[in-house]
Amino acid sequence: MNDFLSLLPFQKGDKVKDKDGNIFIIERLKDAISLGKNEIKVHFLIRKIKKNGEPYQYANQAWGIDYFSL
């Protein structure tokens, strides 16, 4: 599984942005599930970044790729 996760477009430490413009940092990729021929759901922990650039104290879980690379 770790080999597969290393091929994903998002990796630990990457900054991503959601559709609302919030910025997050990826803490850890947890799992990936193939839903079909061309669809993969990814489970990862993200930590929201405050406007001053500091990360929030707690990480959140997220499913899917509704995030865009920065």
PDB file of N, CA, C and O in Angstrom:
ATOM      1  N   MET A   1       0.831  -1.193   0.000  1.00  0.00           N
ATOM      2  CA  MET A   1       0.000   0.000   0.000  1.00  0.00           C
ATOM      3  C   MET A   1       0.872   1.252   0.000  1.00  0.00           C
ATOM      4  O   MET A   1       0.538   2.227  -0.672  1.00  0.00           O
ATOM      5  N   ASN A   2       1.974   1.246   0.734  1.00  0.00           N
ATOM      6  CA  ASN A   2       2.826   2.434   0.791  1.00  0.00           C
ATOM      7  C   ASN A   2       3.397   2.793  -0.577  1.00  0.00           C
ATOM      8  O   ASN A   2       3.557   3.973  -0.888  1.00  0.00           O
ATOM      9  N   ASP A   3       3.710   1.775  -1.407  1.00  0.00           N
ATOM     10  CA  ASP A   3       4.203   2.056  -2.754  1.00  0.00           C
ATOM     11  C   ASP A   3       3.143   2.774  -3.567  1.00  0.00           C
ATOM     12  O   ASP A   3       3.445   3.714  -4.301  1.00  0.00           O
ATOM     13  N   PHE A   4       1.890   2.327  -3.435  1.00  0.00           N
ATOM     14  CA  PHE A   4       0.784   2.952  -4.156  1.00  0.00           C
ATOM     15  C   PHE A   4       0.576   4.389  -3.690  1.00  0.00           C
ATOM     16  O   PHE A   4       0.398   5.285  -4.515  1.00  0.00           O
ATOM     17  N   LEU A   5       0.598   4.622  -2.373  1.00  0.00           N
ATOM     18  CA  LEU A   5       0.395   5.972  -1.845  1.00  0.00           C
ATOM     19  C   LEU A   5       1.494   6.925  -2.296  1.00  0.00           C
ATOM     20  O   LEU A   5       1.254   8.123  -2.443  1.00  0.00           O
ATOM     21  N   SER A   6       2.691   6.404  -2.515  1.00  0.00           N
ATOM     22  CA  SER A   6       3.786   7.275  -2.954  1.00  0.00           C
ATOM     23  C   SER A   6       3.592   7.763  -4.390  1.00  0.00           C
ATOM     24  O   SER A   6       4.254   8.714  -4.805  1.00  0.00           O
ATOM     25  N   LEU A   7       2.702   7.136  -5.152  1.00  0.00           N
ATOM     26  CA  LEU A   7       2.436   7.538  -6.532  1.00  0.00           C
ATOM     27  C   LEU A   7       1.333   8.585  -6.646  1.00  0.00           C
ATOM     28  O   LEU A   7       1.111   9.128  -7.728  1.00  0.00           O
ATOM     29  N   LEU A   8       0.647   8.873  -5.558  1.00  0.00           N
ATOM     30  CA  LEU A   8      -0.458   9.826  -5.593  1.00  0.00           C
ATOM     31  C   LEU A   8       0.053  11.251  -5.767  1.00  0.00           C
ATOM     32  O   LEU A   8       1.190  11.548  -5.404  1.00  0.00           O
ATOM     33  N   PRO A   9      -0.784  12.143  -6.325  1.00  0.00           N
ATOM     34  CA  PRO A   9      -0.326  13.516  -6.570  1.00  0.00           C
ATOM     35  C   PRO A   9      -0.089  14.329  -5.304  1.00  0.00           C
ATOM     36  O   PRO A   9       0.640  15.320  -5.346  1.00  0.00           O
ATOM     37  N   PHE A  10      -0.685  13.937  -4.176  1.00  0.00           N
ATOM     38  CA  PHE A  10      -0.494  14.645  -2.917  1.00  0.00           C
ATOM     39  C   PHE A  10       0.376  13.807  -2.002  1.00  0.00           C
ATOM     40  O   PHE A  10       0.175  12.599  -1.884  1.00  0.00           O
ATOM     41  N   GLN A  11       1.337  14.438  -1.359  1.00  0.00           N
ATOM     42  CA  GLN A  11       2.220  13.739  -0.439  1.00  0.00           C
ATOM     43  C   GLN A  11       2.297  14.502   0.874  1.00  0.00           C
ATOM     44  O   GLN A  11       1.892  15.661   0.950  1.00  0.00           O
ATOM     45  N   LYS A  12       2.817  13.851   1.906  1.00  0.00           N
ATOM     46  CA  LYS A  12       2.976  14.468   3.217  1.00  0.00           C
ATOM     47  C   LYS A  12       3.769  15.769   3.088  1.00  0.00           C
ATOM     48  O   LYS A  12       4.807  15.818   2.429  1.00  0.00           O
ATOM     49  N   GLY A  13       3.258  16.819   3.731  1.00  0.00           N
ATOM     50  CA  GLY A  13       3.927  18.110   3.710  1.00  0.00           C
ATOM     51  C   GLY A  13       3.470  19.037   2.599  1.00  0.00           C
ATOM     52  O   GLY A  13       3.792  20.225   2.623  1.00  0.00           O
ATOM     53  N   ASP A  14       2.724  18.522   1.620  1.00  0.00           N
ATOM     54  CA  ASP A  14       2.229  19.370   0.531  1.00  0.00           C
ATOM     55  C   ASP A  14       1.153  20.315   1.040  1.00  0.00           C
ATOM     56  O   ASP A  14       0.371  19.961   1.922  1.00  0.00           O
ATOM     57  N   LYS A  15       1.118  21.511   0.484  1.00  0.00           N
ATOM     58  CA  LYS A  15       0.043  22.459   0.781  1.00  0.00           C
ATOM     59  C   LYS A  15      -1.001  22.344  -0.316  1.00  0.00           C
ATOM     60  O   LYS A  15      -0.672  22.297  -1.501  1.00  0.00           O
ATOM     61  N   VAL A  16      -2.262  22.299   0.090  1.00  0.00           N
ATOM     62  CA  VAL A  16      -3.376  22.194  -0.845  1.00  0.00           C
ATOM     63  C   VAL A  16      -4.421  23.237  -0.495  1.00  0.00           C
ATOM     64  O   VAL A  16      -4.443  23.757   0.621  1.00  0.00           O
ATOM     65  N   LYS A  17      -5.282  23.537  -1.448  1.00  0.00           N
ATOM     66  CA  LYS A  17      -6.346  24.515  -1.257  1.00  0.00           C
ATOM     67  C   LYS A  17      -7.669  23.853  -1.606  1.00  0.00           C
ATOM     68  O   LYS A  17      -7.752  23.117  -2.589  1.00  0.00           O
ATOM     69  N   ASP A  18      -8.713  24.106  -0.806  1.00  0.00           N
ATOM     70  CA  ASP A  18     -10.028  23.568  -1.134  1.00  0.00           C
ATOM     71  C   ASP A  18     -10.786  24.549  -2.019  1.00  0.00           C
ATOM     72  O   ASP A  18     -10.294  25.636  -2.323  1.00  0.00           O
ATOM     73  N   LYS A  19     -11.997  24.150  -2.431  1.00  0.00           N
ATOM     74  CA  LYS A  19     -12.769  24.984  -3.363  1.00  0.00           C
ATOM     75  C   LYS A  19     -13.191  26.316  -2.759  1.00  0.00           C
ATOM     76  O   LYS A  19     -13.551  27.234  -3.496  1.00  0.00           O
ATOM     77  N   ASP A  20     -13.156  26.443  -1.418  1.00  0.00           N
ATOM     78  CA  ASP A  20     -13.508  27.695  -0.749  1.00  0.00           C
ATOM     79  C   ASP A  20     -12.305  28.611  -0.520  1.00  0.00           C
ATOM     80  O   ASP A  20     -12.454  29.708   0.017  1.00  0.00           O
ATOM     81  N   GLY A  21     -11.117  28.164  -0.924  1.00  0.00           N
ATOM     82  CA  GLY A  21      -9.919  28.981  -0.784  1.00  0.00           C
ATOM     83  C   GLY A  21      -9.153  28.769   0.509  1.00  0.00           C
ATOM     84  O   GLY A  21      -8.152  29.446   0.744  1.00  0.00           O
ATOM     85  N   ASN A  22      -9.599  27.838   1.361  1.00  0.00           N
ATOM     86  CA  ASN A  22      -8.873  27.528   2.598  1.00  0.00           C
ATOM     87  C   ASN A  22      -7.621  26.732   2.264  1.00  0.00           C
ATOM     88  O   ASN A  22      -7.648  25.870   1.386  1.00  0.00           O
ATOM     89  N   ILE A  23      -6.531  27.011   2.955  1.00  0.00           N
ATOM     90  CA  ILE A  23      -5.265  26.325   2.702  1.00  0.00           C
ATOM     91  C   ILE A  23      -5.004  25.318   3.818  1.00  0.00           C
ATOM     92  O   ILE A  23      -5.194  25.613   4.998  1.00  0.00           O
ATOM     93  N   PHE A  24      -4.563  24.116   3.418  1.00  0.00           N
ATOM     94  CA  PHE A  24      -4.282  23.024   4.341  1.00  0.00           C
ATOM     95  C   PHE A  24      -2.900  22.462   4.036  1.00  0.00           C
ATOM     96  O   PHE A  24      -2.377  22.629   2.935  1.00  0.00           O
ATOM     97  N   ILE A  25      -2.319  21.796   5.025  1.00  0.00           N
ATOM     98  CA  ILE A  25      -1.089  21.039   4.815  1.00  0.00           C
ATOM     99  C   ILE A  25      -1.422  19.572   5.077  1.00  0.00           C
ATOM    100  O   ILE A  25      -2.132  19.256   6.032  1.00  0.00           O
ATOM    101  N   ILE A  26      -0.913  18.681   4.237  1.00  0.00           N
ATOM    102  CA  ILE A  26      -1.179  17.254   4.397  1.00  0.00           C
ATOM    103  C   ILE A  26      -0.259  16.709   5.478  1.00  0.00           C
ATOM    104  O   ILE A  26       0.965  16.792   5.377  1.00  0.00           O
ATOM    105  N   GLU A  27      -0.869  16.155   6.505  1.00  0.00           N
ATOM    106  CA  GLU A  27      -0.115  15.559   7.615  1.00  0.00           C
ATOM    107  C   GLU A  27       0.317  14.135   7.283  1.00  0.00           C
ATOM    108  O   GLU A  27       1.474  13.762   7.474  1.00  0.00           O
ATOM    109  N   ARG A  28      -0.647  13.333   6.775  1.00  0.00           N
ATOM    110  CA  ARG A  28      -0.341  11.923   6.528  1.00  0.00           C
ATOM    111  C   ARG A  28      -1.385  11.334   5.597  1.00  0.00           C
ATOM    112  O   ARG A  28      -2.580  11.572   5.773  1.00  0.00           O
ATOM    113  N   LEU A  29      -0.948  10.568   4.608  1.00  0.00           N
ATOM    114  CA  LEU A  29      -1.853   9.790   3.777  1.00  0.00           C
ATOM    115  C   LEU A  29      -2.140   8.492   4.514  1.00  0.00           C
ATOM    116  O   LEU A  29      -1.214   7.788   4.915  1.00  0.00           O
ATOM    117  N   LYS A  30      -3.417   8.168   4.695  1.00  0.00           N
ATOM    118  CA  LYS A  30      -3.779   6.999   5.485  1.00  0.00           C
ATOM    119  C   LYS A  30      -4.119   5.791   4.635  1.00  0.00           C
ATOM    120  O   LYS A  30      -3.684   4.679   4.938  1.00  0.00           O
ATOM    121  N   ASP A  31      -4.899   5.993   3.565  1.00  0.00           N
ATOM    122  CA  ASP A  31      -5.430   4.859   2.827  1.00  0.00           C
ATOM    123  C   ASP A  31      -5.904   5.327   1.462  1.00  0.00           C
ATOM    124  O   ASP A  31      -6.132   6.518   1.253  1.00  0.00           O
ATOM    125  N   ALA A  32      -6.049   4.401   0.546  1.00  0.00           N
ATOM    126  CA  ALA A  32      -6.627   4.702  -0.761  1.00  0.00           C
ATOM    127  C   ALA A  32      -7.481   3.518  -1.191  1.00  0.00           C
ATOM    128  O   ALA A  32      -7.100   2.365  -0.993  1.00  0.00           O
ATOM    129  N   ILE A  33      -8.630   3.806  -1.775  1.00  0.00           N
ATOM    130  CA  ILE A  33      -9.570   2.777  -2.203  1.00  0.00           C
ATOM    131  C   ILE A  33      -9.923   3.027  -3.660  1.00  0.00           C
ATOM    132  O   ILE A  33     -10.261   4.147  -4.041  1.00  0.00           O
ATOM    133  N   SER A  34      -9.843   1.981  -4.471  1.00  0.00           N
ATOM    134  CA  SER A  34     -10.249   2.088  -5.866  1.00  0.00           C
ATOM    135  C   SER A  34     -11.752   1.874  -5.952  1.00  0.00           C
ATOM    136  O   SER A  34     -12.260   0.840  -5.517  1.00  0.00           O
ATOM    137  N   LEU A  35     -12.469   2.848  -6.513  1.00  0.00           N
ATOM    138  CA  LEU A  35     -13.922   2.762  -6.650  1.00  0.00           C
ATOM    139  C   LEU A  35     -14.339   2.314  -8.040  1.00  0.00           C
ATOM    140  O   LEU A  35     -15.498   1.955  -8.251  1.00  0.00           O
ATOM    141  N   GLY A  36     -13.459   2.330  -8.943  1.00  0.00           N
ATOM    142  CA  GLY A  36     -13.763   1.943 -10.312  1.00  0.00           C
ATOM    143  C   GLY A  36     -12.517   2.032 -11.153  1.00  0.00           C
ATOM    144  O   GLY A  36     -11.404   2.169 -10.644  1.00  0.00           O
ATOM    145  N   LYS A  37     -12.722   1.952 -12.442  1.00  0.00           N
ATOM    146  CA  LYS A  37     -11.586   1.931 -13.351  1.00  0.00           C
ATOM    147  C   LYS A  37     -10.732   3.197 -13.259  1.00  0.00           C
ATOM    148  O   LYS A  37      -9.504   3.116 -13.284  1.00  0.00           O
ATOM    149  N   ASN A  38     -11.367   4.356 -13.155  1.00  0.00           N
ATOM    150  CA  ASN A  38     -10.617   5.614 -13.166  1.00  0.00           C
ATOM    151  C   ASN A  38     -10.863   6.480 -11.943  1.00  0.00           C
ATOM    152  O   ASN A  38     -10.612   7.684 -11.986  1.00  0.00           O
ATOM    153  N   GLU A  39     -11.350   5.895 -10.853  1.00  0.00           N
ATOM    154  CA  GLU A  39     -11.659   6.706  -9.675  1.00  0.00           C
ATOM    155  C   GLU A  39     -11.032   6.098  -8.426  1.00  0.00           C
ATOM    156  O   GLU A  39     -11.185   4.907  -8.154  1.00  0.00           O
ATOM    157  N   ILE A  40     -10.332   6.924  -7.681  1.00  0.00           N
ATOM    158  CA  ILE A  40      -9.693   6.498  -6.434  1.00  0.00           C
ATOM    159  C   ILE A  40     -10.073   7.489  -5.350  1.00  0.00           C
ATOM    160  O   ILE A  40      -9.967   8.699  -5.546  1.00  0.00           O
ATOM    161  N   LYS A  41     -10.517   6.981  -4.204  1.00  0.00           N
ATOM    162  CA  LYS A  41     -10.775   7.826  -3.038  1.00  0.00           C
ATOM    163  C   LYS A  41      -9.568   7.721  -2.122  1.00  0.00           C
ATOM    164  O   LYS A  41      -9.099   6.623  -1.824  1.00  0.00           O
ATOM    165  N   VAL A  42      -9.071   8.856  -1.680  1.00  0.00           N
ATOM    166  CA  VAL A  42      -7.890   8.892  -0.818  1.00  0.00           C
ATOM    167  C   VAL A  42      -8.300   9.416   0.553  1.00  0.00           C
ATOM    168  O   VAL A  42      -9.032  10.401   0.652  1.00  0.00           O
ATOM    169  N   HIS A  43      -7.832   8.765   1.601  1.00  0.00           N
ATOM    170  CA  HIS A  43      -8.109   9.148   2.982  1.00  0.00           C
ATOM    171  C   HIS A  43      -6.820   9.709   3.554  1.00  0.00           C
ATOM    172  O   HIS A  43      -5.800   9.020   3.586  1.00  0.00           O
ATOM    173  N   PHE A  44      -6.859  10.960   4.007  1.00  0.00           N
ATOM    174  CA  PHE A  44      -5.648  11.559   4.557  1.00  0.00           C
ATOM    175  C   PHE A  44      -5.984  12.511   5.686  1.00  0.00           C
ATOM    176  O   PHE A  44      -7.129  12.938   5.835  1.00  0.00           O
ATOM    177  N   LEU A  45      -4.980  12.837   6.478  1.00  0.00           N
ATOM    178  CA  LEU A  45      -5.116  13.814   7.551  1.00  0.00           C
ATOM    179  C   LEU A  45      -4.590  15.147   7.049  1.00  0.00           C
ATOM    180  O   LEU A  45      -3.505  15.220   6.472  1.00  0.00           O
ATOM    181  N   ILE A  46      -5.371  16.211   7.274  1.00  0.00           N
ATOM    182  CA  ILE A  46      -4.959  17.546   6.861  1.00  0.00           C
ATOM    183  C   ILE A  46      -5.021  18.483   8.049  1.00  0.00           C
ATOM    184  O   ILE A  46      -5.779  18.256   8.992  1.00  0.00           O
ATOM    185  N   ARG A  47      -4.238  19.515   8.002  1.00  0.00           N
ATOM    186  CA  ARG A  47      -4.227  20.534   9.055  1.00  0.00           C
ATOM    187  C   ARG A  47      -4.423  21.889   8.380  1.00  0.00           C
ATOM    188  O   ARG A  47      -3.642  22.278   7.512  1.00  0.00           O
ATOM    189  N   LYS A  48      -5.470  22.600   8.786  1.00  0.00           N
ATOM    190  CA  LYS A  48      -5.774  23.900   8.190  1.00  0.00           C
ATOM    191  C   LYS A  48      -4.711  24.918   8.586  1.00  0.00           C
ATOM    192  O   LYS A  48      -4.216  24.910   9.713  1.00  0.00           O
ATOM    193  N   ILE A  49      -4.368  25.791   7.647  1.00  0.00           N
ATOM    194  CA  ILE A  49      -3.390  26.848   7.878  1.00  0.00           C
ATOM    195  C   ILE A  49      -4.130  28.147   8.180  1.00  0.00           C
ATOM    196  O   ILE A  49      -5.043  28.532   7.450  1.00  0.00           O
ATOM    197  N   LYS A  50      -3.734  28.819   9.256  1.00  0.00           N
ATOM    198  CA  LYS A  50      -4.330  30.115   9.607  1.00  0.00           C
ATOM    199  C   LYS A  50      -3.858  31.187   8.633  1.00  0.00           C
ATOM    200  O   LYS A  50      -2.901  30.982   7.886  1.00  0.00           O
ATOM    201  N   LYS A  51      -4.528  32.316   8.647  1.00  0.00           N
ATOM    202  CA  LYS A  51      -4.171  33.416   7.744  1.00  0.00           C
ATOM    203  C   LYS A  51      -2.753  33.933   7.996  1.00  0.00           C
ATOM    204  O   LYS A  51      -2.127  34.471   7.083  1.00  0.00           O
ATOM    205  N   ASN A  52      -2.237  33.778   9.221  1.00  0.00           N
ATOM    206  CA  ASN A  52      -0.872  34.230   9.510  1.00  0.00           C
ATOM    207  C   ASN A  52       0.183  33.183   9.125  1.00  0.00           C
ATOM    208  O   ASN A  52       1.372  33.391   9.367  1.00  0.00           O
ATOM    209  N   GLY A  53      -0.239  32.067   8.533  1.00  0.00           N
ATOM    210  CA  GLY A  53       0.695  31.044   8.075  1.00  0.00           C
ATOM    211  C   GLY A  53       0.942  29.930   9.061  1.00  0.00           C
ATOM    212  O   GLY A  53       1.594  28.944   8.717  1.00  0.00           O
ATOM    213  N   GLU A  54       0.440  30.054  10.289  1.00  0.00           N
ATOM    214  CA  GLU A  54       0.618  29.021  11.308  1.00  0.00           C
ATOM    215  C   GLU A  54      -0.438  27.923  11.127  1.00  0.00           C
ATOM    216  O   GLU A  54      -1.587  28.230  10.812  1.00  0.00           O
ATOM    217  N   PRO A  55      -0.072  26.655  11.320  1.00  0.00           N
ATOM    218  CA  PRO A  55      -1.081  25.590  11.251  1.00  0.00           C
ATOM    219  C   PRO A  55      -1.912  25.538  12.535  1.00  0.00           C
ATOM    220  O   PRO A  55      -1.423  25.862  13.618  1.00  0.00           O
ATOM    221  N   TYR A  56      -3.173  25.126  12.397  1.00  0.00           N
ATOM    222  CA  TYR A  56      -3.996  24.901  13.582  1.00  0.00           C
ATOM    223  C   TYR A  56      -3.439  23.720  14.363  1.00  0.00           C
ATOM    224  O   TYR A  56      -2.684  22.913  13.821  1.00  0.00           O
ATOM    225  N   GLN A  57      -3.812  23.618  15.639  1.00  0.00           N
ATOM    226  CA  GLN A  57      -3.248  22.599  16.521  1.00  0.00           C
ATOM    227  C   GLN A  57      -3.661  21.184  16.122  1.00  0.00           C
ATOM    228  O   GLN A  57      -2.848  20.263  16.211  1.00  0.00           O
ATOM    229  N   TYR A  58      -4.903  20.991  15.685  1.00  0.00           N
ATOM    230  CA  TYR A  58      -5.413  19.646  15.433  1.00  0.00           C
ATOM    231  C   TYR A  58      -5.587  19.379  13.945  1.00  0.00           C
ATOM    232  O   TYR A  58      -5.937  20.272  13.173  1.00  0.00           O
ATOM    233  N   ALA A  59      -5.336  18.128  13.557  1.00  0.00           N
ATOM    234  CA  ALA A  59      -5.525  17.709  12.168  1.00  0.00           C
ATOM    235  C   ALA A  59      -6.945  17.194  11.986  1.00  0.00           C
ATOM    236  O   ALA A  59      -7.564  16.718  12.937  1.00  0.00           O
ATOM    237  N   ASN A  60      -7.461  17.288  10.767  1.00  0.00           N
ATOM    238  CA  ASN A  60      -8.775  16.780  10.407  1.00  0.00           C
ATOM    239  C   ASN A  60      -8.616  15.659   9.400  1.00  0.00           C
ATOM    240  O   ASN A  60      -7.629  15.607   8.666  1.00  0.00           O
ATOM    241  N   GLN A  61      -9.600  14.751   9.365  1.00  0.00           N
ATOM    242  CA  GLN A  61      -9.598  13.699   8.367  1.00  0.00           C
ATOM    243  C   GLN A  61     -10.336  14.183   7.136  1.00  0.00           C
ATOM    244  O   GLN A  61     -11.289  14.955   7.241  1.00  0.00           O
ATOM    245  N   ALA A  62      -9.906  13.740   5.985  1.00  0.00           N
ATOM    246  CA  ALA A  62     -10.559  14.117   4.735  1.00  0.00           C
ATOM    247  C   ALA A  62     -10.579  12.914   3.802  1.00  0.00           C
ATOM    248  O   ALA A  62      -9.639  12.120   3.774  1.00  0.00           O
ATOM    249  N   TRP A  63     -11.656  12.789   3.042  1.00  0.00           N
ATOM    250  CA  TRP A  63     -11.788  11.757   2.017  1.00  0.00           C
ATOM    251  C   TRP A  63     -11.889  12.436   0.674  1.00  0.00           C
ATOM    252  O   TRP A  63     -12.488  13.506   0.561  1.00  0.00           O
ATOM    253  N   GLY A  64     -11.321  11.837  -0.331  1.00  0.00           N
ATOM    254  CA  GLY A  64     -11.493  12.326  -1.691  1.00  0.00           C
ATOM    255  C   GLY A  64     -10.459  13.352  -2.074  1.00  0.00           C
ATOM    256  O   GLY A  64      -9.611  13.749  -1.275  1.00  0.00           O
ATOM    257  N   ILE A  65     -10.552  13.762  -3.298  1.00  0.00           N
ATOM    258  CA  ILE A  65      -9.622  14.751  -3.824  1.00  0.00           C
ATOM    259  C   ILE A  65     -10.437  15.981  -4.200  1.00  0.00           C
ATOM    260  O   ILE A  65     -10.644  16.262  -5.380  1.00  0.00           O
ATOM    261  N   ASP A  66     -10.893  16.704  -3.198  1.00  0.00           N
ATOM    262  CA  ASP A  66     -11.572  17.971  -3.426  1.00  0.00           C
ATOM    263  C   ASP A  66     -10.606  19.106  -3.129  1.00  0.00           C
ATOM    264  O   ASP A  66     -11.023  20.223  -2.820  1.00  0.00           O
ATOM    265  N   TYR A  67      -9.330  18.818  -3.223  1.00  0.00           N
ATOM    266  CA  TYR A  67      -8.285  19.775  -2.895  1.00  0.00           C
ATOM    267  C   TYR A  67      -7.403  19.978  -4.112  1.00  0.00           C
ATOM    268  O   TYR A  67      -7.223  19.062  -4.914  1.00  0.00           O
ATOM    269  N   PHE A  68      -6.862  21.154  -4.249  1.00  0.00           N
ATOM    270  CA  PHE A  68      -6.048  21.496  -5.399  1.00  0.00           C
ATOM    271  C   PHE A  68      -4.637  21.817  -4.926  1.00  0.00           C
ATOM    272  O   PHE A  68      -4.457  22.512  -3.927  1.00  0.00           O
ATOM    273  N   SER A  69      -3.651  21.320  -5.632  1.00  0.00           N
ATOM    274  CA  SER A  69      -2.257  21.540  -5.258  1.00  0.00           C
ATOM    275  C   SER A  69      -1.885  23.009  -5.407  1.00  0.00           C
ATOM    276  O   SER A  69      -2.362  23.682  -6.321  1.00  0.00           O
ATOM    277  N   LEU A  70      -1.041  23.506  -4.519  1.00  0.00           N
ATOM    278  CA  LEU A  70      -0.562  24.897  -4.597  1.00  0.00           C
ATOM    279  C   LEU A  70       0.794  24.950  -5.275  1.00  0.00           C
ATOM    280  O   LEU A  70       1.363  26.030  -5.435  1.00  0.00           O
TER     281      LEU A  70
END
